[in-house]
Amino acid sequence: MNDISNYEKLREDTQKFYNGIGKIFSPVLNQEIHFNSEGFNHIIFKNPRSERERPSQILRFKLLPLAIKLIKISTTYQELEETIKEFEVKSFKKKIRKAMPVKYWGVIAIIDGRKIKVIIRKIGDNGNAQFWSVVPAWVTNKYRDTRFFTTMKGFPDED
């Protein structure tokens, strides 16, 4: 798993596979989940300026088919976070920064013997739900405290 000698080929093959997905219907959100370039870039980069470690990328590449399987069959989400973030949008042919609501859903399950978490993101009220990330879910929070608005463990923006 940590052999990074064939990284370039694995990345290329995974990108071809990812680009062929398009969108998948998710029973948990009762809508299509779009697999756009932002989701694939997020598997490779933590943020616009820092690349993830190669072993982490390889692990996420290999978990991608399980993530698709999970999205297709899951009927419940285990984590939800709502926040407001600034995004660069075009308005009257100019790029401006605009604050928009963002929702992250975390779907956790054991698929084919691997415990994984798939993160789905939706920007704005009218935006499309999109695949954001897949991570191995080694630890889960056993205390679901209902006093908090967030039940998401970790940082969904970076995971």
SENU-616663 format. One record per atom (N, C-alpha, C): residue number from 1; atom name; z, y, x. Coordinates in steps of 0.2 Angstrom, whole numbers, always signed. Each point is the difference from the previous one (the first is absolute). Layout:
// residues N
+-----+------+-------+-------+-------+
!  nr ! atom !    pz !    py !    px !
+-----+------+-------+-------+-------+
! NUM !   CA !     Z !     Y !     X !
...
+-----+------+-------+-------+-------+
This chain:
// residues 159
+-----+------+-------+-------+-------+
!  nr ! atom !    pz !    py !    px !
+-----+------+-------+-------+-------+
!   1 !    N !    +0 !    -6 !    +4 !
!   1 !   CA !    +0 !    +6 !    -4 !
!   1 !    C !    +0 !    +6 !    +4 !
!   2 !    N !    +4 !    +0 !    +6 !
!   2 !   CA !    +0 !    +6 !    +4 !
!   2 !    C !    -5 !    +1 !    +5 !
!   3 !    N !    -5 !    -5 !    +0 !
!   3 !   CA !    -6 !    +0 !    +5 !
!   3 !    C !    -4 !    +6 !    -2 !
!   4 !    N !    -1 !    +5 !    +4 !
!   4 !   CA !    -4 !    +6 !    -2 !
!   4 !    C !    -6 !    +0 !    +4 !
!   5 !    N !    -2 !    -5 !    +3 !
!   5 !   CA !    -6 !    -1 !    +4 !
!   5 !    C !    -6 !    +1 !    -5 !
!   6 !    N !    +0 !    -3 !    -6 !
!   6 !   CA !    -6 !    +1 !    -4 !
!   6 !    C !    +1 !    +5 !    -6 !
!   7 !    N !    +4 !    +5 !    +2 !
!   7 !   CA !    +2 !    +5 !    -5 !
!   7 !    C !    -6 !    +4 !    -3 !
!   8 !    N !    -5 !    +2 !    +4 !
!   8 !   CA !    -6 !    +3 !    -2 !
!   8 !    C !    -4 !    -4 !    -5 !
!   9 !    N !    -1 !    -6 !    +1 !
!   9 !   CA !    -3 !    -5 !    -4 !
!   9 !    C !    +3 !    +0 !    -7 !
!  10 !    N !    +7 !    -1 !    +1 !
!  10 !   CA !    +4 !    -1 !    -6 !
!  10 !    C !    +0 !    +6 !    -4 !
!  11 !    N !    +0 !    +6 !    +3 !
!  11 !   CA !    +0 !    +6 !    -4 !
!  11 !    C !    -7 !    +1 !    -3 !
!  12 !    N !    -5 !    -2 !    +3 !
!  12 !   CA !    -7 !    +1 !    -3 !
!  12 !    C !    +0 !    -5 !    -6 !
!  13 !    N !    +2 !    -6 !    +1 !
!  13 !   CA !    -1 !    -5 !    -6 !
!  13 !    C !    +5 !    +2 !    -5 !
!  14 !    N !    +6 !    +3 !    +1 !
!  14 !   CA !    +4 !    +2 !    -5 !
!  14 !    C !    -3 !    +6 !    -4 !
!  15 !    N !    -3 !    +4 !    +4 !
!  15 !   CA !    -3 !    +6 !    -4 !
!  15 !    C !    -6 !    -2 !    -4 !
!  16 !    N !    -4 !    -5 !    +2 !
!  16 !   CA !    -5 !    -2 !    -4 !
!  16 !    C !    +3 !    -3 !    -7 !
!  17 !    N !    +5 !    -4 !    +1 !
!  17 !   CA !    +3 !    -3 !    -5 !
!  17 !    C !    +3 !    +5 !    -5 !
!  18 !    N !    +4 !    +5 !    +3 !
!  18 !   CA !    +3 !    +5 !    -4 !
!  18 !    C !    -5 !    +4 !    -4 !
!  19 !    N !    -6 !    +2 !    +3 !
!  19 !   CA !    -5 !    +4 !    -3 !
!  19 !    C !    -3 !    -4 !    -6 !
!  20 !    N !    +0 !    -6 !    +0 !
!  20 !   CA !    -3 !    -4 !    -5 !
!  20 !    C !    +4 !    -1 !    -6 !
!  21 !    N !    +6 !    +2 !    +0 !
!  21 !   CA !    +5 !    -1 !    -5 !
!  21 !    C !    -1 !    +5 !    -6 !
!  22 !    N !    -1 !    +6 !    +2 !
!  22 !   CA !    -1 !    +5 !    -5 !
!  22 !    C !    +6 !    +2 !    -4 !
!  23 !    N !    +1 !    -4 !    -6 !
!  23 !   CA !    +5 !    +1 !    -4 !
!  23 !    C !    +2 !    -6 !    -4 !
!  24 !    N !    +7 !    -1 !    -1 !
!  24 !   CA !    +2 !    -6 !    -3 !
!  24 !    C !    +5 !    +2 !    -6 !
!  25 !    N !    +0 !    -4 !    -6 !
!  25 !   CA !    +4 !    +2 !    -5 !
!  25 !    C !    +7 !    -3 !    +1 !
!  26 !    N !    +5 !    +5 !    -1 !
!  26 !   CA !    +7 !    -2 !    +1 !
!  26 !    C !    +4 !    -1 !    -6 !
!  27 !    N !    +2 !    -5 !    -2 !
!  27 !   CA !    +4 !    -1 !    -6 !
!  27 !    C !    +7 !    +4 !    +0 !
!  28 !    N !    +3 !    +1 !    +6 !
!  28 !   CA !    +6 !    +4 !    +0 !
!  28 !    C !    -1 !    +7 !    -2 !
!  29 !    N !    -5 !    +3 !    +2 !
!  29 !   CA !    -2 !    +7 !    -2 !
!  29 !    C !    -5 !    +1 !    -6 !
!  30 !    N !    -3 !    -6 !    -2 !
!  30 !   CA !    -5 !    +0 !    -5 !
!  30 !    C !    -5 !    +5 !    +1 !
!  31 !    N !    -3 !    +0 !    +6 !
!  31 !   CA !    -5 !    +4 !    +2 !
!  31 !    C !    -4 !    -3 !    +7 !
!  32 !    N !    -5 !    +3 !    +1 !
!  32 !   CA !    -4 !    -2 !    +6 !
!  32 !    C !    +4 !    +3 !    +7 !
!  33 !    N !    +0 !    -4 !    +5 !
!  33 !   CA !    +3 !    +2 !    +6 !
!  33 !    C !    -6 !    +1 !    +5 !
!  34 !    N !    -1 !    +6 !    +2 !
!  34 !   CA !    -6 !    +2 !    +5 !
!  34 !    C !    +2 !    -2 !    +7 !
!  35 !    N !    -5 !    -3 !    +3 !
!  35 !   CA !    +1 !    -1 !    +8 !
!  35 !    C !    -5 !    +5 !    +3 !
!  36 !    N !    +3 !    +6 !    +2 !
!  36 !   CA !    -4 !    +5 !    +3 !
!  36 !    C !    +1 !    +0 !    +7 !
!  37 !    N !    -3 !    +5 !    +4 !
!  37 !   CA !    +1 !    +0 !    +7 !
!  37 !    C !    +7 !    +3 !    +2 !
!  38 !    N !    +3 !    +3 !    -4 !
!  38 !   CA !    +7 !    +3 !    +1 !
!  38 !    C !    +4 !    -6 !    +1 !
!  39 !    N !    +0 !    -5 !    -4 !
!  39 !   CA !    +4 !    -6 !    +1 !
!  39 !    C !    -1 !    -4 !    +6 !
!  40 !    N !    -6 !    -1 !    +2 !
!  40 !   CA !    -2 !    -3 !    +6 !
!  40 !    C !    +2 !    +4 !    +6 !
!  41 !    N !    -1 !    +6 !    +0 !
!  41 !   CA !    +3 !    +5 !    +6 !
!  41 !    C !    +7 !    -1 !    +0 !
!  42 !    N !    +4 !    +0 !    -5 !
!  42 !   CA !    +7 !    -1 !    +0 !
!  42 !    C !    +3 !    -6 !    +3 !
!  43 !    N !    -4 !    -5 !    -1 !
!  43 !   CA !    +1 !    -7 !    +4 !
!  43 !    C !    +0 !    +1 !    +7 !
!  44 !    N !    -4 !    +5 !    +3 !
!  44 !   CA !    -1 !    +1 !    +7 !
!  44 !    C !    +4 !    +5 !    +3 !
!  45 !    N !    +1 !    +6 !    -4 !
!  45 !   CA !    +3 !    +6 !    +2 !
!  45 !    C !    +7 !    +1 !    -4 !
!  46 !    N !    +5 !    +2 !    +3 !
!  46 !   CA !    +6 !    +2 !    -3 !
!  46 !    C !    +0 !    +6 !    -3 !
!  47 !    N !    -3 !    +5 !    +3 !
!  47 !   CA !    -2 !    +6 !    -2 !
!  47 !    C !    -7 !    +3 !    +3 !
!  48 !    N !    -2 !    +5 !    -2 !
!  48 !   CA !    -7 !    +2 !    +3 !
!  48 !    C !    +0 !    +0 !    +8 !
!  49 !    N !    +5 !    +1 !    +3 !
!  49 !   CA !    +0 !    +0 !    +8 !
!  49 !    C !    +3 !    -5 !    +3 !
!  50 !    N !    +3 !    -5 !    -3 !
!  50 !   CA !    +3 !    -6 !    +4 !
!  50 !    C !    -2 !    -7 !    -3 !
!  51 !    N !    -3 !    -4 !    +5 !
!  51 !   CA !    -3 !    -6 !    -2 !
!  51 !    C !    +6 !    -5 !    +0 !
!  52 !    N !    +0 !    -5 !    -5 !
!  52 !   CA !    +5 !    -5 !    +0 !
!  52 !    C !    -1 !    -5 !    +6 !
!  53 !    N !    +6 !    -3 !    +2 !
!  53 !   CA !    -1 !    -5 !    +6 !
!  53 !    C !    -5 !    -5 !    -2 !
!  54 !    N !    -3 !    -3 !    +5 !
!  54 !   CA !    -6 !    -5 !    -2 !
!  54 !    C !    +3 !    -6 !    -3 !
!  55 !    N !    +6 !    -3 !    +2 !
!  55 !   CA !    +2 !    -6 !    -4 !
!  55 !    C !    +2 !    +1 !    -7 !
!  56 !    N !    +2 !    +7 !    -2 !
!  56 !   CA !    +2 !    +1 !    -6 !
!  56 !    C !    -7 !    +1 !    -5 !
!  57 !    N !    -5 !    +3 !    +3 !
!  57 !   CA !    -7 !    +0 !    -3 !
!  57 !    C !    -2 !    -7 !    -1 !
!  58 !    N !    +0 !    -4 !    +5 !
!  58 !   CA !    -2 !    -7 !    -1 !
!  58 !    C !    +3 !    -4 !    -6 !
!  59 !    N !    +7 !    +1 !    +0 !
!  59 !   CA !    +4 !    -3 !    -5 !
!  59 !    C !    -3 !    +2 !    -7 !
!  60 !    N !    -1 !    +7 !    -1 !
!  60 !   CA !    -2 !    +3 !    -6 !
!  60 !    C !    -7 !    -3 !    -2 !
!  61 !    N !    -4 !    +0 !    +5 !
!  61 !   CA !    -7 !    -3 !    -1 !
!  61 !    C !    +0 !    -7 !    -3 !
!  62 !    N !    +5 !    -4 !    +3 !
!  62 !   CA !    +1 !    -7 !    -2 !
!  62 !    C !    +3 !    -1 !    -7 !
!  63 !    N !    +4 !    +5 !    -2 !
!  63 !   CA !    +3 !    +0 !    -6 !
!  63 !    C !    -4 !    +3 !    -6 !
!  64 !    N !    -5 !    +3 !    +1 !
!  64 !   CA !    -5 !    +3 !    -5 !
!  64 !    C !    -2 !    -5 !    -5 !
!  65 !    N !    -2 !    -6 !    +1 !
!  65 !   CA !    -2 !    -4 !    -5 !
!  65 !    C !    +5 !    -2 !    -5 !
!  66 !    N !    +6 !    -1 !    +3 !
!  66 !   CA !    +6 !    -1 !    -4 !
!  66 !    C !    +2 !    +6 !    -4 !
!  67 !    N !    -1 !    +6 !    +2 !
!  67 !   CA !    +1 !    +6 !    -4 !
!  67 !    C !    -4 !    +0 !    -6 !
!  68 !    N !    -7 !    -2 !    +1 !
!  68 !   CA !    -4 !    +0 !    -6 !
!  68 !    C !    +2 !    -5 !    -5 !
!  69 !    N !    +2 !    -6 !    +3 !
!  69 !   CA !    +2 !    -5 !    -5 !
!  69 !    C !    +6 !    +3 !    -4 !
!  70 !    N !    +5 !    +3 !    +4 !
!  70 !   CA !    +6 !    +3 !    -4 !
!  70 !    C !    -2 !    +5 !    -5 !
!  71 !    N !    -4 !    +4 !    +2 !
!  71 !   CA !    -2 !    +6 !    -5 !
!  71 !    C !    -3 !    -4 !    -6 !
!  72 !    N !    -4 !    -5 !    +0 !
!  72 !   CA !    -3 !    -3 !    -5 !
!  72 !    C !    +5 !    -4 !    -5 !
!  73 !    N !    +5 !    -2 !    +3 !
!  73 !   CA !    +4 !    -5 !    -4 !
!  73 !    C !    +7 !    +3 !    -2 !
!  74 !    N !    +2 !    +6 !    +3 !
!  74 !   CA !    +7 !    +2 !    -1 !
!  74 !    C !    +0 !    +4 !    -7 !
!  75 !    N !    +6 !    -1 !    -3 !
!  75 !   CA !    +0 !    +4 !    -7 !
!  75 !    C !    +6 !    +5 !    +0 !
!  76 !    N !    +4 !    +0 !    +6 !
!  76 !   CA !    +5 !    +5 !    +1 !
!  76 !    C !    +1 !    +3 !    +6 !
!  77 !    N !    +2 !    +6 !    +1 !
!  77 !   CA !    +1 !    +3 !    +6 !
!  77 !    C !    +7 !    +0 !    +2 !
!  78 !    N !    +2 !    +0 !    +6 !
!  78 !   CA !    +7 !    +0 !    +2 !
!  78 !    C !    +3 !    +7 !    +2 !
!  79 !    N !    -5 !    +4 !    +2 !
!  79 !   CA !    +2 !    +7 !    +3 !
!  79 !    C !    -4 !    +5 !    -3 !
!  80 !    N !    +3 !    +6 !    -1 !
!  80 !   CA !    -4 !    +6 !    -2 !
!  80 !    C !    +3 !    +6 !    +3 !
!  81 !    N !    -5 !    +4 !    +3 !
!  81 !   CA !    +3 !    +7 !    +2 !
!  81 !    C !    -5 !    +5 !    -2 !
!  82 !    N !    +2 !    +5 !    -3 !
!  82 !   CA !    -4 !    +6 !    -2 !
!  82 !    C !    +3 !    +6 !    +5 !
!  83 !    N !    -5 !    +4 !    +2 !
!  83 !   CA !    +1 !    +5 !    +5 !
!  83 !    C !    -6 !    +6 !    -1 !
!  84 !    N !    +1 !    +5 !    +3 !
!  84 !   CA !    -5 !    +5 !    +0 !
!  84 !    C !    -2 !    +2 !    +7 !
!  85 !    N !    -7 !    -1 !    +2 !
!  85 !   CA !    -2 !    +1 !    +6 !
!  85 !    C !    -6 !    +5 !    +0 !
!  86 !    N !    -1 !    +3 !    +6 !
!  86 !   CA !    -6 !    +5 !    +0 !
!  86 !    C !    -6 !    -4 !    +3 !
!  87 !    N !    -6 !    +2 !    -3 !
!  87 !   CA !    -6 !    -3 !    +2 !
!  87 !    C !    -5 !    +5 !    +0 !
!  88 !    N !    -5 !    -1 !    +5 !
!  88 !   CA !    -5 !    +5 !    +0 !
!  88 !    C !    -6 !    -2 !    -5 !
!  89 !    N !    -1 !    +5 !    -4 !
!  89 !   CA !    -5 !    -1 !    -5 !
!  89 !    C !    -5 !    +5 !    +0 !
!  90 !    N !    -6 !    -1 !    -3 !
!  90 !   CA !    -5 !    +5 !    -1 !
!  90 !    C !    +0 !    +4 !    -6 !
!  91 !    N !    +0 !    +6 !    +0 !
!  91 !   CA !    +1 !    +4 !    -6 !
!  91 !    C !    -5 !    +6 !    +1 !
!  92 !    N !    -5 !    +0 !    -4 !
!  92 !   CA !    -5 !    +5 !    +0 !
!  92 !    C !    -3 !    +1 !    +8 !
!  93 !    N !    -2 !    -6 !    +2 !
!  93 !   CA !    -3 !    -1 !    +7 !
!  93 !    C !    +4 !    +2 !    +6 !
!  94 !    N !    +7 !    +1 !    -2 !
!  94 !   CA !    +4 !    +1 !    +6 !
!  94 !    C !    +5 !    -5 !    +0 !
!  95 !    N !    +3 !    -2 !    +6 !
!  95 !   CA !    +5 !    -5 !    +1 !
!  95 !    C !    +7 !    +4 !    -1 !
!  96 !    N !    +4 !    -3 !    -4 !
!  96 !   CA !    +7 !    +3 !    -1 !
!  96 !    C !    +5 !    -5 !    +0 !
!  97 !    N !    +6 !    +1 !    +2 !
!  97 !   CA !    +5 !    -5 !    -1 !
!  97 !    C !    +4 !    +1 !    -7 !
!  98 !    N !    +0 !    -6 !    -3 !
!  98 !   CA !    +3 !    +1 !    -7 !
!  98 !    C !    +5 !    -6 !    +0 !
!  99 !    N !    +6 !    +2 !    -4 !
!  99 !   CA !    +5 !    -5 !    -1 !
!  99 !    C !    -1 !    -4 !    -6 !
! 100 !    N !    +0 !    -7 !    +1 !
! 100 !   CA !    -2 !    -4 !    -6 !
! 100 !    C !    +6 !    -6 !    +0 !
! 101 !    N !    +1 !    -2 !    -6 !
! 101 !   CA !    +4 !    -6 !    -1 !
! 101 !    C !    -3 !    -6 !    +3 !
! 102 !    N !    +4 !    -5 !    +3 !
! 102 !   CA !    -2 !    -6 !    +3 !
! 102 !    C !    +5 !    -5 !    -2 !
! 103 !    N !    -3 !    -6 !    -3 !
! 103 !   CA !    +4 !    -6 !    -1 !
! 103 !    C !    -2 !    -5 !    +4 !
! 104 !    N !    +5 !    -4 !    +3 !
! 104 !   CA !    -1 !    -6 !    +4 !
! 104 !    C !    +4 !    -6 !    -4 !
! 105 !    N !    -4 !    -5 !    -1 !
! 105 !   CA !    +3 !    -6 !    -3 !
! 105 !    C !    +0 !    -6 !    +6 !
! 106 !    N !    +6 !    -3 !    +0 !
! 106 !   CA !    +0 !    -6 !    +5 !
! 106 !    C !    +1 !    -6 !    -4 !
! 107 !    N !    -5 !    -5 !    +2 !
! 107 !   CA !    +0 !    -6 !    -4 !
! 107 !    C !    +2 !    -5 !    +6 !
! 108 !    N !    +5 !    -4 !    -1 !
! 108 !   CA !    +2 !    -5 !    +5 !
! 108 !    C !    +0 !    -7 !    -3 !
! 109 !    N !    -2 !    -4 !    +4 !
! 109 !   CA !    +0 !    -7 !    -3 !
! 109 !    C !    -1 !    -5 !    +6 !
! 110 !    N !    +1 !    -6 !    -1 !
! 110 !   CA !    -2 !    -5 !    +5 !
! 110 !    C !    -6 !    -4 !    -2 !
! 111 !    N !    -5 !    +1 !    +4 !
! 111 !   CA !    -7 !    -2 !    -1 !
! 111 !    C !    -2 !    -5 !    +6 !
! 112 !    N !    -1 !    -6 !    -2 !
! 112 !   CA !    -2 !    -5 !    +5 !
! 112 !    C !    +5 !    -1 !    +6 !
! 113 !    N !    +6 !    +1 !    -2 !
! 113 !   CA !    +6 !    -1 !    +5 !
! 113 !    C !    +1 !    +6 !    +4 !
! 114 !    N !    -3 !    +6 !    -2 !
! 114 !   CA !    +1 !    +6 !    +4 !
! 114 !    C !    +3 !    +5 !    -5 !
! 115 !    N !    +5 !    +3 !    +2 !
! 115 !   CA !    +3 !    +6 !    -4 !
! 115 !    C !    -3 !    +6 !    +2 !
! 116 !    N !    -4 !    +3 !    -5 !
! 116 !   CA !    -3 !    +7 !    +2 !
! 116 !    C !    +1 !    +5 !    -5 !
! 117 !    N !    -1 !    +6 !    +2 !
! 117 !   CA !    +1 !    +6 !    -5 !
! 117 !    C !    -7 !    +4 !    +0 !
! 118 !    N !    -3 !    +1 !    -6 !
! 118 !   CA !    -6 !    +4 !    +0 !
! 118 !    C !    +2 !    +6 !    -3 !
! 119 !    N !    -2 !    +6 !    +3 !
! 119 !   CA !    +1 !    +6 !    -2 !
! 119 !    C !    -6 !    +3 !    -4 !
! 120 !    N !    +1 !    +3 !    -6 !
! 120 !   CA !    -6 !    +3 !    -3 !
! 120 !    C !    +2 !    +7 !    -1 !
! 121 !    N !    -5 !    +5 !    +0 !
! 121 !   CA !    +1 !    +7 !    +0 !
! 121 !    C !    -4 !    +3 !    -5 !
! 122 !    N !    +3 !    +5 !    -3 !
! 122 !   CA !    -4 !    +4 !    -5 !
! 122 !    C !    +1 !    +7 !    +1 !
! 123 !    N !    -5 !    +4 !    +1 !
! 123 !   CA !    +1 !    +7 !    +1 !
! 123 !    C !    -2 !    +4 !    -6 !
! 124 !    N !    +5 !    +4 !    -2 !
! 124 !   CA !    -1 !    +4 !    -7 !
! 124 !    C !    +0 !    -4 !    -6 !
! 125 !    N !    +0 !    +3 !    -5 !
! 125 !   CA !    +1 !    -3 !    -7 !
! 125 !    C !    -7 !    -4 !    -2 !
! 126 !    N !    -6 !    +3 !    +2 !
! 126 !   CA !    -6 !    -3 !    -2 !
! 126 !    C !    -4 !    -4 !    +6 !
! 127 !    N !    +4 !    +0 !    +6 !
! 127 !   CA !    -3 !    -4 !    +5 !
! 127 !    C !    -1 !    -7 !    -1 !
! 128 !    N !    -4 !    -3 !    +5 !
! 128 !   CA !    +0 !    -8 !    -1 !
! 128 !    C !    +5 !    -3 !    +4 !
! 129 !    N !    +3 !    -6 !    -2 !
! 129 !   CA !    +4 !    -3 !    +4 !
! 129 !    C !    -3 !    -4 !    +6 !
! 130 !    N !    +2 !    +1 !    +6 !
! 130 !   CA !    -3 !    -3 !    +5 !
! 130 !    C !    +4 !    -4 !    +5 !
! 131 !    N !    -3 !    -5 !    +3 !
! 131 !   CA !    +4 !    -4 !    +5 !
! 131 !    C !    +2 !    +4 !    +5 !
! 132 !    N !    +7 !    +0 !    +2 !
! 132 !   CA !    +2 !    +4 !    +6 !
! 132 !    C !    +2 !    -4 !    +6 !
! 133 !    N !    +3 !    -6 !    -1 !
! 133 !   CA !    +2 !    -3 !    +6 !
! 133 !    C !    +3 !    -7 !    -2 !
! 134 !    N !    +0 !    -5 !    +5 !
! 134 !   CA !    +3 !    -6 !    -1 !
! 134 !    C !    +5 !    -1 !    +6 !
! 135 !    N !    +6 !    -2 !    -1 !
! 135 !   CA !    +5 !    -1 !    +5 !
! 135 !    C !    +4 !    -7 !    -1 !
! 136 !    N !    +2 !    -3 !    +5 !
! 136 !   CA !    +4 !    -6 !    -1 !
! 136 !    C !    +7 !    +2 !    -2 !
! 137 !    N !    +2 !    -2 !    -5 !
! 137 !   CA !    +7 !    +2 !    -3 !
! 137 !    C !    +5 !    -5 !    +2 !
! 138 !    N !    +3 !    +2 !    +6 !
! 138 !   CA !    +5 !    -5 !    +3 !
! 138 !    C !    +7 !    +2 !    -3 !
! 139 !    N !    +1 !    +6 !    -2 !
! 139 !   CA !    +6 !    +2 !    -3 !
! 139 !    C !    -1 !    +3 !    -7 !
! 140 !    N !    +4 !    -1 !    -4 !
! 140 !   CA !    +0 !    +4 !    -7 !
! 140 !    C !    +7 !    +2 !    -1 !
! 141 !    N !    +0 !    +6 !    -4 !
! 141 !   CA !    +7 !    +3 !    -2 !
! 141 !    C !    +2 !    -4 !    -6 !
! 142 !    N !    +6 !    -3 !    +1 !
! 142 !   CA !    +3 !    -4 !    -6 !
! 142 !    C !    +4 !    +4 !    -4 !
! 143 !    N !    +1 !    +7 !    +1 !
! 143 !   CA !    +4 !    +4 !    -4 !
! 143 !    C !    -5 !    +5 !    -3 !
! 144 !    N !    -2 !    -1 !    -6 !
! 144 !   CA !    -5 !    +4 !    -4 !
! 144 !    C !    +4 !    +5 !    -4 !
! 145 !    N !    +2 !    +6 !    +3 !
! 145 !   CA !    +4 !    +5 !    -2 !
! 145 !    C !    -4 !    +4 !    -5 !
! 146 !    N !    +2 !    +0 !    -7 !
! 146 !   CA !    -4 !    +3 !    -5 !
! 146 !    C !    +1 !    +8 !    +0 !
! 147 !    N !    +5 !    +2 !    +4 !
! 147 !   CA !    +2 !    +7 !    +0 !
! 147 !    C !    -6 !    +4 !    +4 !
! 148 !    N !    -3 !    -3 !    +4 !
! 148 !   CA !    -6 !    +3 !    +4 !
! 148 !    C !    -6 !    +0 !    -3 !
! 149 !    N !    -5 !    +5 !    +1 !
! 149 !   CA !    -6 !    +0 !    -3 !
! 149 !    C !    -5 !    -5 !    +4 !
! 150 !    N !    +2 !    -1 !    +6 !
! 150 !   CA !    -4 !    -4 !    +5 !
! 150 !    C !    +3 !    -7 !    +1 !
! 151 !    N !    -4 !    -5 !    -1 !
! 151 !   CA !    +2 !    -7 !    +2 !
! 151 !    C !    -4 !    -3 !    +6 !
! 152 !    N !    -4 !    +4 !    +3 !
! 152 !   CA !    -4 !    -2 !    +5 !
! 152 !    C !    +4 !    +0 !    +6 !
! 153 !    N !    -1 !    -6 !    +4 !
! 153 !   CA !    +4 !    +0 !    +6 !
! 153 !    C !    -5 !    +2 !    +6 !
! 154 !    N !    +2 !    +4 !    +5 !
! 154 !   CA !    -4 !    +1 !    +5 !
! 154 !    C !    -4 !    +7 !    -1 !
! 155 !    N !    -5 !    +1 !    +3 !
! 155 !   CA !    -4 !    +6 !    -1 !
! 155 !    C !    -7 !    -2 !    -2 !
! 156 !    N !    -2 !    +0 !    -6 !
! 156 !   CA !    -6 !    -3 !    -3 !
! 156 !    C !    -6 !    +4 !    +3 !
! 157 !    N !    +1 !    +6 !    +2 !
! 157 !   CA !    -5 !    +4 !    +3 !
! 157 !    C !    -3 !    -3 !    +7 !
! 158 !    N !    +5 !    -2 !    +4 !
! 158 !   CA !    -1 !    -3 !    +6 !
! 158 !    C !    -1 !    -8 !    +1 !
! 159 !    N !    +3 !    -3 !    -5 !
! 159 !   CA !    -1 !    -8 !    +0 !
! 159 !    C !    -7 !    -2 !    -2 !
+-----+------+-------+-------+-------+
